[in-house]
Amino acid sequence: MTVKTARVAIAGCPNGGKTTLFNRLTGSRQTVGNWPGQTVERHAGSFTVGERGFEAIDLPGMYGLVAVSAEEAIASRYLTDERPEVVVTVVDSTNLGTGLHLVTQLAEAGLRQVVALNMWDVALRREIDIDVAALSSILGIRVVPTVARRGDGIDELERAVAEAAVETRPPPPLLLDYGPELEQHLDLLTESVRGLDTEHLGPERWVALQLLAGDEYMTRAIAGVEGGAGLADTARQTADAVTTGTGFGPELVLAERRFESVNAVADRVTRHPGDRATWSDRIDKVLLNRWLGLPVFLVVMWIVLRFTADVTAPYLDWVDATISGPVAAWAVAMLAALSLDGGWVESLVVDGVLAGVGGVLVFVPVLFGLYLMLAILEDTGYMARAAAVMDRAMRAVGIPGKAFLPMMVGFGCTVPAIYATRSLESSRDRLLTGLLTPFMSCGARLPVYVLLTGVFFAGSTGSVVFGLYLLGIAVAVLLGLILSRTVLRESEPSAFVMVMPEFRLPNLRTVWALMSQRTWAFIKGAGTVILLASMAVWLLLSVPVTGGGSFADTEPEDSVFGAVSQGMAPIYEPAGFGEWEQSGALITGFVAKEVVVSTMAQLYSVEQAEEAEEPGTVLEDLAGIGTGFLEATRDTFLAIPGVIGLDFFDLEDESTTDLQEAIRTSFEESSDGHGSAAALAFMVFVLLYTPCMAAVAAFRQEFGTTWMWVSVIGQFAIAWIGALVAFQASRMIGL
Amino acid sequence: MMRLAALLEQLRSSSGAVTVAELAQELGTSPDDVTAMLSALRAAGKLGPEALGAPGSDACTSSGSCGAGPCPGPSTCPFVVRFGSMLEVK
């Protein structure tokens, strides 16, 4: 006789170890698809206990059967419609109350459960003592402590699932006492449900509870049952009566009673050391302090940017030396072997691809450093505190509370930040935030800052970059103040609560995953967008319009690119960067901000006289790369104390590359000898003008064409004025 | 007054982000208590996750830093830093 495969749904709140437990149960026997009609992934797998086979379904995270997100709706509908044979409800042992809400609702809905008290080891470590037998007895449900991460308790859980699956009769639903007044209404409603064909919707009392709570899904479902239309009306009238009688909506009254029940159960079975201030709470007192929060946030930002810009510099030099040295030599040698040297192909590879893409890849260590610091802050829990501090600061000056979320997203990339404005209900708040978000300095602008500060502000790179980030915030706040008091007046503020994760030491694996994922995405960008942009710039530089040259053999200023850039250059003259190369880099920066760097690398490398280096053997090159890496590693570690001002070692690198020399000369010439002032103005312009064409497209999609043009023209005007002020002010103070 | 209703009222009057610790102070209770009440409100659908916005469209394919195809939106974008859990009054 064959035994039917039983379905086992794995349900639970997010972050309770649900997916880890699912992986433990199913191992590699998993399939990934989508939930019908949804883009949400559906993970299913199988396991056996003895002879019996089970199909496990990993449900999206949920807190209860009342869905407030698409993912929760999927989980909720699967449980109530499909009614799997067993539900493994994963509960975080350190937060029993939260998980018990879900357990209670599933029990009221008549679903057969086995409760996995997961993260049992953490609970023990925190001296939280849960009486498993008592909990199981009160709930009438088998409860198994587990540590899914280590596989502890999984065998027992499997046995409990197998035993539960043998039962054929539906389990008796949990009957919570909602108090005399509500019970009276519930009894009447339950009686009315009993007369209808609602077996597929769950126990009658559960149907009545959901109708009373105004659950839309249940209301629709009951209206579809023969004779159910009238019941939906009755439920609405009952709900009104409860509201009149208690002063609160029935859904809130039901929630209050459930809360009391769950709290009573949790209190009865749990013993813990009591409410005591953890070290995390004590740190929060400083980090979230009304007066100290913002200064601490600024200091953290300063350390992050100093680390990013200064400590990673040795690796930057190493990648630069590797790409411009051995890699370029190998490419040329390879082309020579293919008889493609000396012509336009070599020019494309060396002046286009290597100069352009290589010019951006040089900054991978810088981005790696930034992502490392952000990942550490994120994993320790500091970013949540930073968000709270930013929110408070912005609200203080009249910018809508929720605006800080998209604006902080903007420090990573402007495009998702513009989409993140969808979280604001009011169209006025959305537009205002959308207009301010581009002023947050995205990661793509960092290579531009590091390149120019390396030339003009060596030794103070981190501080200058920090200043630019602050300037972006200041401009956004100032513009927000002006707009919110003029064309975009404030609407109703929205309320939300931030649940701070406890501070913890960063997990190396998580930090590595976050950091490598972001760095890889940046490298992929260099292999796609920047590669195409570099080839396009090379092509435009190769086509002559004046001077009588031929394709790929023309002076850069005589090319199409040179002609267009020269046409734009006078606009920037008052700000000190009116050379055609600088103007050209800003034009291509519209594609993506890293392209400013790749274009500069291309333009200045084309202009530089090639210095033939004596080529070494491949083995010598590899040995040189390895030695360079070790030296860079040593210098990086020696530079770390310098982040907090402790310069024990003399690491000043006086050497400059040809590109740096060319940039210095260009800015000195464009500004009558005030190169540093012009470079600063250039960086201010890069900070404030249109982030990239993807951001413009996203803005147009979200806010329409008219506002897109307002945004593009406005940002250009603000950037030009900002650069002009920066240049003139810097000159006045002697830069 | 019911405790959950009082918490909701406190949240609505805060006009912006508040932390569990701040709520506990305002209500004269412990952070653990507030966390439990938030769970109850969350399970009842009175609080929902703060949505960062839906995934983007093909318009993002040329995103400068990303280059990873269509913008996945802020919820899954690798460049977006997570700020912890935020619950909004529904």
Interface residues (C-beta under 8 A of the other chain):
Chain A: T39 Y63 G64 V66 A67 V68 S69 N95 G97 T98 H101 L102 Q105 A213 F248 E251 L252 V253 L254 A255 E256 R258 F259 V262 N263 A266 D275 D281 D284 L288 L374 L377 E378 G381 M383 A384 A386 A387 A388 D391 R392 R395 G401 K402 F404 L405 P406 M408 V409 F411 G412 C413 V415 P416 A417 Y419 A420 T421 R422 S423 C442 G443 A444 P493 S494 A495 F496 V497 M498 V499 M500 P501 Q517 R518 A521 F522 K524 G525 A526 G527 T528 V529 I530 V591 A592 K593 E594 V595 P691 C692 M693 A694 A695 A697 A698 R700 Q701
Chain B: M2 R3 L4 A5 L8 L11 R12 S13 S14 S15 G16 A17 V18 T19 V20 A21 E22 L23 S30 P31 D32 T35 A36 M37 L38 S39 A40 L41 R42 A43 A44 G45 K46 L47 G48 P49 E50 A51 L52 G53 A54 P55 G56 S57 A59 C60 T61 S62 S63 G64 S65 C66 G67 A68 C71 P72 G73 P74 C77 P78 F79 V80 V81 R82 F83 G84 S85 M86 L87 E88 V89 K90
